Amino acid sequence: MLVDAHCHFDFPCFDGQRETILRDFRARQGIGLVIPGVEAATWSRVQAIATEDPMMRYCLGIHPWFVDQHSEADLERLKSMLTSRPTGCVGLGECGLDRLQGDLAAQQPWFEAQVDLAVELGLPLVIHSVRTHDEVAATLRRRTLTAPVLVHAFSGSPEQARALTEIGCYLGVGGVITYPRASKTRRAVAAVPLERLVLETDAPDMPPEGVPKGDNRPTCLPLIFKALCELRRETEANLRAQLLANVGALYGTSWEMQKS
């Protein structure tokens, strides 16, 4: 039984297909997925879609790509929404840092504000980190974290993986590990404690090897699981059981197999 820990299932590219995709996902032993919120303008869309099916949960946050589209009022609105603990909401995110898109200096205060909000509310935190793993780790070390943290779509070195997991972070394992050329990240995922890993597609982005750009979806999660099985020494049954336990502990929720 597999859970997609990070999937942008609210994106318009999935309109008109969600019911079919979820049915196919269930047929592949998928039992859950989590939709991250990335900007205030789409939080209501995320909430509405996530409540359409019992296998879905969601988070709300301000993504580093969109910080310049937000104001202090949006942070207050985010705090108000999360404080009410709406049904199906399991965390804050995604937020974070991205060295390749936008101004890192402008992103940092927004990231810190959301880390502080997650600490204040005791909520799991979902982090976007692109070539900023050292900065993310340093920011987290300055806080006393009271809830789990996911560095989603991890793509870094064994050393960075170790630094993040040592401060208690979970690492999101996505399509990147299906590419043999991603040797650094494959070595990292093979070496970290299994208890720190969760599976994700980041759909529609980050397609596994052999999946055309734009065609990534939750039904691709078994491809990522297969690649992980090839990298780890654990049995497939142990991997499935531990990954399910990990994502449940991360988000503080559980999923059950639903009928197709």
C-alpha positions as CSV (number, residue, x, y, z in Angstrom):
1,M,0.0,0.0,0.0
2,L,1.6,3.3,-1.2
3,V,1.0,6.9,-0.3
4,D,2.0,9.8,-2.6
5,A,3.4,12.2,0.1
6,H,3.5,15.2,-2.3
7,C,1.4,15.6,-5.4
8,H,0.0,18.8,-7.0
9,F,-3.2,17.1,-7.8
10,D,-5.1,20.4,-7.8
11,F,-3.3,21.7,-10.9
12,P,-5.6,22.3,-13.9
13,C,-3.8,19.7,-16.0
14,F,-5.7,17.1,-13.9
15,D,-9.1,18.6,-14.5
16,G,-11.6,16.1,-15.8
17,Q,-9.2,13.2,-15.0
18,R,-9.0,13.0,-11.2
19,E,-11.6,10.3,-10.7
20,T,-10.1,8.1,-13.3
21,I,-6.5,8.7,-12.0
22,L,-7.6,7.9,-8.4
23,R,-9.3,4.7,-9.6
24,D,-6.2,3.6,-11.4
25,F,-4.0,4.6,-8.5
26,R,-6.1,2.4,-6.2
27,A,-5.7,-0.5,-8.6
28,R,-1.9,-0.1,-8.2
29,Q,-2.2,-0.3,-4.4
30,G,-2.3,3.5,-3.9
31,I,-4.2,4.4,-0.8
32,G,-3.5,8.1,-0.3
33,L,-2.0,11.3,-1.5
34,V,-1.2,14.7,-0.1
35,I,-1.7,18.0,-2.1
36,P,0.5,20.9,-1.1
37,G,-0.7,24.5,-1.4
38,V,1.7,26.9,-3.0
39,E,-0.1,30.3,-3.1
40,A,-3.0,32.0,-1.4
41,A,-4.9,32.4,-4.7
42,T,-5.3,28.6,-4.9
43,W,-5.7,27.5,-1.3
44,S,-9.5,27.2,-1.7
45,R,-9.0,25.1,-4.8
46,V,-6.6,22.8,-2.9
47,Q,-9.1,22.4,-0.1
48,A,-12.1,21.8,-2.4
49,I,-10.3,19.1,-4.4
50,A,-8.7,17.4,-1.4
51,T,-12.2,16.9,0.2
52,E,-13.6,15.1,-2.9
53,D,-12.2,11.7,-2.0
54,P,-11.3,10.1,1.4
55,M,-7.8,9.1,0.2
56,M,-6.7,12.8,-0.2
57,R,-5.2,15.2,2.4
58,Y,-3.7,18.6,1.9
59,C,-1.3,21.3,3.2
60,L,-1.3,25.1,2.8
61,G,1.7,27.3,2.3
62,I,3.5,30.0,0.3
63,H,6.0,28.6,-2.2
64,P,9.3,30.4,-2.7
65,W,8.5,31.0,-6.4
66,F,5.5,33.1,-5.4
67,V,6.6,35.1,-2.4
68,D,6.6,38.4,-4.3
69,Q,2.9,37.9,-5.0
70,H,2.0,37.9,-1.3
71,S,1.8,40.3,1.6
72,E,1.8,40.2,5.4
73,A,-2.0,39.8,5.2
74,D,-1.6,36.5,3.4
75,L,0.6,35.2,6.3
76,E,-2.1,36.2,8.7
77,R,-4.7,34.5,6.6
78,L,-2.6,31.4,6.5
79,K,-2.2,31.4,10.3
80,S,-6.0,31.8,10.7
81,M,-6.8,29.0,8.3
82,L,-4.3,26.6,9.9
83,T,-5.2,27.5,13.4
84,S,-8.8,26.3,12.8
85,R,-7.4,22.8,11.9
86,P,-9.7,22.3,8.9
87,T,-10.7,18.7,8.1
88,G,-8.1,17.0,5.9
89,C,-5.3,19.6,6.5
90,V,-2.2,17.8,7.7
91,G,0.6,20.4,7.5
92,L,2.0,23.7,6.4
93,G,3.6,23.9,3.0
94,E,5.0,23.9,0.7
95,C,7.4,26.7,1.6
96,G,11.2,26.9,1.3
97,L,14.1,28.2,-0.8
98,D,15.2,27.9,-4.4
99,R,18.5,29.1,-5.7
100,L,17.6,28.6,-9.3
101,Q,14.4,30.7,-9.4
102,G,13.7,34.0,-7.7
103,D,15.7,36.0,-5.2
104,L,17.1,33.8,-2.4
105,A,17.4,36.8,-0.1
106,A,13.8,37.7,-0.6
107,Q,12.7,34.1,-0.1
108,Q,14.4,33.6,3.3
109,P,12.1,35.8,5.4
110,W,9.1,34.1,4.0
111,F,10.6,30.7,4.7
112,E,11.5,31.7,8.3
113,A,8.1,33.1,8.9
114,Q,6.4,29.9,7.9
115,V,8.9,27.7,9.8
116,D,8.0,29.8,12.9
117,L,4.3,29.4,12.2
118,A,4.6,25.6,11.9
119,V,6.5,25.6,15.2
120,E,3.9,27.8,16.9
121,L,1.0,25.6,15.7
122,G,2.8,22.3,16.1
123,L,2.2,21.4,12.4
124,P,4.2,19.2,10.0
125,L,6.3,21.4,7.6
126,V,6.8,20.7,3.9
127,I,9.9,22.2,2.4
128,H,10.9,23.0,-1.2
129,S,14.7,23.1,-1.4
130,V,16.6,23.5,-4.6
131,R,20.4,23.7,-4.1
132,T,19.7,25.2,-0.7
133,H,19.9,22.1,1.6
134,D,22.7,23.7,3.7
135,E,20.6,26.9,4.1
136,V,17.5,25.0,5.0
137,A,19.4,22.9,7.6
138,A,20.9,26.0,9.1
139,T,17.5,27.6,9.4
140,L,15.9,24.6,11.0
141,R,18.8,24.2,13.5
142,R,18.0,27.7,14.8
143,R,14.5,26.6,15.7
144,T,13.1,24.1,18.3
145,L,11.0,22.0,16.0
146,T,7.9,20.5,17.6
147,A,6.5,18.6,14.6
148,P,8.0,16.6,11.7
149,V,9.6,18.2,8.6
150,L,9.6,16.9,5.0
151,V,12.3,18.1,2.6
152,H,10.3,17.1,-0.5
153,A,11.8,16.0,-3.8
154,F,15.2,15.5,-2.2
155,S,18.0,15.7,-4.7
156,G,21.3,16.1,-2.9
157,S,24.4,14.4,-1.7
158,P,24.8,11.7,0.9
159,E,26.3,14.3,3.2
160,Q,23.4,16.7,2.8
161,A,21.0,13.8,3.3
162,R,22.8,12.9,6.5
163,A,22.7,16.5,7.8
164,L,19.0,16.8,7.2
165,T,18.0,13.4,8.7
166,E,20.2,14.0,11.7
167,I,18.0,17.0,12.6
168,G,14.9,14.9,12.2
169,C,13.8,15.6,8.6
170,Y,12.1,13.2,6.3
171,L,13.3,13.1,2.7
172,G,10.8,12.9,-0.2
173,V,12.0,10.2,-2.7
174,G,10.7,11.0,-6.2
175,G,11.3,10.3,-9.8
176,V,14.9,11.4,-9.8
177,I,16.1,8.1,-8.3
178,T,14.8,6.3,-11.4
179,Y,17.6,7.9,-13.5
180,P,20.9,6.0,-13.4
181,R,22.8,9.3,-14.0
182,A,21.5,10.7,-10.7
183,S,24.2,8.7,-8.9
184,K,24.7,11.2,-6.0
185,T,21.0,11.2,-5.0
186,R,20.7,7.5,-5.5
187,R,23.6,6.9,-3.2
188,A,22.1,9.2,-0.6
189,V,18.7,7.5,-0.7
190,A,20.4,4.1,-0.4
191,A,22.4,5.1,2.7
192,V,20.0,7.1,4.9
193,P,17.9,5.4,7.6
194,L,14.8,3.9,6.0
195,E,12.7,5.5,8.8
196,R,13.5,8.9,7.3
197,L,12.1,8.3,3.7
198,V,8.7,8.8,2.1
199,L,7.6,8.3,-1.5
200,E,6.2,11.1,-3.7
201,T,5.6,11.9,-7.3
202,D,5.6,15.7,-7.2
203,A,3.2,15.2,-10.2
204,P,2.9,16.6,-12.7
205,D,6.6,17.6,-12.3
206,M,9.6,15.3,-11.9
207,P,8.5,12.4,-14.1
208,P,10.3,9.0,-13.6
209,E,12.5,7.7,-16.3
210,G,10.4,6.7,-19.4
211,V,7.4,9.0,-18.5
212,P,7.0,12.0,-20.9
213,K,7.3,15.5,-19.4
214,G,3.8,16.5,-18.2
215,D,2.5,13.0,-17.9
216,N,3.6,12.3,-14.3
217,R,0.7,11.4,-12.0
218,P,0.1,9.4,-8.8
219,T,-0.1,6.2,-10.8
220,C,3.6,6.6,-11.5
221,L,4.4,6.1,-7.8
222,P,5.0,2.3,-8.2
223,L,7.9,3.1,-10.6
224,I,9.6,5.1,-7.9
225,F,8.9,2.4,-5.4
226,K,10.5,-0.2,-7.7
227,A,13.6,2.0,-8.1
228,L,13.8,2.3,-4.3
229,C,13.6,-1.5,-3.9
230,E,16.6,-1.8,-6.2
231,L,18.6,0.6,-4.2
232,R,17.8,-0.7,-0.7
233,R,18.7,-4.1,0.9
234,E,15.3,-4.4,2.7
235,T,12.6,-6.7,1.4
236,E,9.8,-5.2,-0.6
237,A,7.3,-6.1,2.2
238,N,9.5,-4.3,4.8
239,L,9.9,-1.3,2.5
240,R,6.1,-1.0,2.0
241,A,5.4,-1.3,5.7
242,Q,8.0,1.2,6.8
243,L,7.2,3.7,4.1
244,L,3.5,3.6,5.1
245,A,4.5,4.0,8.8
246,N,6.8,6.9,7.9
247,V,4.2,8.9,6.0
248,G,1.6,8.3,8.7
249,A,4.1,9.6,11.3
250,L,5.1,12.6,9.2
251,Y,1.5,13.8,8.6
252,G,-0.1,12.5,11.8
253,T,-2.8,10.7,9.8
254,S,-3.6,7.3,8.4
255,W,-5.1,5.8,5.3
256,E,-7.1,2.8,4.6
257,M,-7.5,0.9,1.3
258,Q,-10.7,2.1,-0.4
259,K,-12.7,0.1,-2.9
260,S,-12.1,1.0,-6.5
